Amino acid sequence: MKKQKSVCCLLLSLCMLPQLIPLTAHAEGYGQGTARDAENRPVGAVQFQEEYAEYDAYALSNDESRIILTFDQGYENGYTAQILDTLREKHASAIFFLTGDYAKKEPELVRRMIAEGHTLGNHGMTHAAIPSLSDAELEEELMSLHRYVQEQYGYEMQYFRPPCGEYDLPSLAKVQSLGYRTVFWSMAHVDWKTDAQPDPEAALRQLTDAAHGGAVYLLHSVSSTNAEILGSLIDALRSKGFRV
């Protein structure tokens, strides 16, 4: 899986750009943008929510008292156990979006996520770009992982995150028809470059300053910075009056 890191990072760098980027005639790449409204919410996330909520696709939570932490689990880099330790210490919960590779290779960590009350999300069996798939292929991409997690861990997933935020209307509608809700994000930072990690102090400040009601934070568990600052971030968000 680590051999795929450079490709994933390139795709992630595209999805983090501050606007919606046309990828094909029909597909787009999600980005929350840098402009903010009076409630400190990214305007791009608010607009996305208004346009696509009817497809059960969300960039924000309706619970304005809460900030939801989410971690994309593409491969293991040795920090997930530390992240879980911090979440347990802080009595905080998170959503972990698993790829098929992760679900198969890291059973101990997946079982720990479930046992400690976290939510498992579906990130695709093969981390495929969903707009490129036929209806039948998209169903297999989601539901093969859904069945695997259900059979191996006794857990039924209900949230999906499109790899690299790539989507189009037919794929969102298909995901909805499979009983899933699609979860994007309203806050993210450049945390996936394992050989060029952000400065912990600067990252903590950036993530704290971006706090807003109903926020969904996209984080990556491969990040040493995220593992280091997570406890302080939870404390800082709670000091602003949010539940985490």
C-alpha positions, 0 to 999 in steps of 0.5 A: 500500500505504501507504494501507492502513497505518491499517487494518492498524495498527488490526487489529494493535493488536487482535492484540497484546492480551494474550489470545485475543480472540473475533472471530466465533463461530468465529475468534480473534485470537492474543496471547501474553499478559503472564503468564510461566512459570518459563522466561520463556515467555509462558503464552499462547504455551505454551498455544497450542502445546499446543493447536494443534501437531497442526495444525502451528501454532506460537508457539514453536520446539522449539529452546530454544537459539535465538531466531528473528527474523521480520519481517512485510513488508506494505509497504516503508518504507525500512528493510529494506535496513538490516535486511538489512545488520545481519543480514549484519554479525551473521551472523544469519538471519531469516524474512521473511513477504511479502504478494503486494504486497510480493513484486511491488513489491520484487523487489530486496529479495526476491532479496537476502533469498534470496541472503543465506540468509534464509527467505521466509514466506507472509503471504497474497496479499492479507493477507486474514483467513483465517477469513473465507475459504472453503476454495477462497478460502484455498487461492487466497490462499496458493497464488497467492502460493506459485506467484508466488514459486516462478515469479519467484524460484525459491523454495518457501515452507513457513511461513505467518503469518496476517494479524493473527494471526486464525485458526480451527480449519478455517483452520489445518487447511486451511493444514496440508493445503496443506503449510504450517506456521503460525507465530505468535509468542511476543514482539512489541512495538508497532513498526508505528506509523510515526508513533509509534515506540517509544523505542529504548532502552526497546524494546531493554530490553523485547525483551531482557528477554523473551528465552526459549528457543524464542522467535519474535520478531514485528517489522515492517520498517517500524519505524525503531526496529527498524532502529536497535536490531537489531544491539544486540538480536542482541548482547544476545540472544547475550549471554544464551546464545541463538543468533540 
